[in-house]
Amino acid sequence: MGRLVRVLIALLASYGSGLIGFLFVDVGDSSWYANLNKPSFTPSDTTFTIVWLILYGMTAAALAIVWTRKFPAAHTAGWVRFFFIQLLFSTCYTMFFFGFHSPFIAFVDILFLGAIVLALTASAADIDRRAVYLMAAYLLWIIFAGYLTMGVWLLN
């Protein structure tokens, strides 16, 4: 598989996972989320959208960097597979929280997602430092999203 194809797959997979998750969101039922008690520091809906769009691009870039290296590390193939697994957990988070209105299940999901992203971030150091920085930003957002999810779960 060529480098350009891998870059395109990285972009499509990252943004596609967000789109699939969004398909479970009932935009006509915005009252559910609006009426929730939320923890302090909860960003606006617009901020969430902008941050996620940026993060999907950053994670796609991390995948593309790792996957298109001229001299791949021994664990590059495993890293790529693990990356796709985290996309599944990311998609499920949106489905559980916004689609099924289940903050508890979404919180459990984001704990697993955070662990996977932490492992990806740490193991990227042996492959390419640029991927570490890109994934670290995602990890920080996952931690923040975990705080918000736990807050919603406990406050409602």
N, C-alpha and C positions, 0 to 999 in steps of 0.2 A: 504494500500500500504506500503510495507516494506521500510526501510531506504535505503538499497542499490539501490532499484528501483528508489527512489526519487533522489539519488545522480546521477545515470545514466541519468535520465530525465533532471536534471539540466545541466549536461555536454552536452548532445545531444541538448537541447533547446538553450543553449547559443552559442555553436559553430555552430549549425544548422542555427540559425538566420543569422550569418555571412556568411555562405555558401549560403543561399538563396539570400541574398543581392548581393553576388558576382556573382550569376548567371545572374544578370542584367547588369553586367559590360562587355562591349565588349572589351576584351583584345587586339583585333586586331586594335581597334580605340584609341590607346594610345595618338595619336596626339592631340585629343581634350583637354585632361588634360594638356599635355605637353606645349601646346600653350597658356594656360590661363595666365593672369597676376595674380600673387599670392602675398599675403601679406608677409611681412618679417617674419622670424621665421618658414616658411613652411618647415616641415621635408621632408626628402627623402622618396621615395616610400617604400624602405626597412624598414625605421624606422616606417612608418605607419603600415606596415604588422606585424612587431614584436610587437609593442605596442598593436595592436588590438588582436593578439593571446594571449598575456598576460592578457589583460583586459577581454576577453571572459572567460578565466580560473578563473580570480578573481571574476567575477560576478556569474559564475557557483558555485564557492565556497560559496559566500554569500547566494545564493539561497539554496544550500544544507545545510548550517548551520542553516538557519531559518526554513527550511522545515523539518529537521530531529530532531529538539529539542525534548528531552524527555518530557518536560513540556512546550508545546507551549503557547505563549502569546495569549490574547484574539483576537488580530487582525492579527495573523499569517496567517490565510487563506486569508484574504484580501490583505496582503502584497504579498503573493505568486501570487495571481491573478494580482495584479498591476505590479509585476515583469514581467509577461508574456506580459502585455500590452506594457511595455517599450521595450521589445524585438521586438515587432511589429513596433514600431516607429524607432528603431535602423535599422531594416531591410529596412524600407521605406526610411530612409535617404540615404542609399547607392543606392537604386533604383532611387530615385529622382535626386541625384547629379550625379552619374556616369552612370546610365542607361539612364535617360531622359535628362541629361545635363541641369538641371534646378537648379542652385544654390539658386534662390529665394525660391522655394518650399522646397528645402532641408533645407534652413535656418529657415523657418517657422516650419518645422518638428523638427529641432533640438532644437528650443525654447520649444516646447511641451515635447520633450524627456528630456531636462534639468530639466524642472519643475517636471516631473515624477521621475527622478532619485534623485532630491533633496528631494522630499517627501519620497521616499523609504529610502534614507540615514538617514533622520531625524527620521522616524518612526522605523527604525531598532534598534535604541538605547534602546527601550523598550523590544526588543527581545533578541539581542545578540550584544555586542559591536564589536566583530570581523567582523560582517556583515557591521557595520558602516564604519570601516576602509577600507574594500574591496570596498564598494560602493563609498566612498569618492574619492578614486583614479579614479574611473570611472567618477564621477561627474567633477573632475578637467579636465579630458581629454575631456569631452563633452563641457565644457566651452571653452577650447582651440580650439576644432573643430568648435564650433560656431563662434569664432573669425575668423578662417580661412575661413569658409563658407561665412560669411558676407563680408570678404575682397574680396573673389573671385567674389561674386555677385556685389559689388560696383566697383571693378576694371575692370570689363569686360562688 
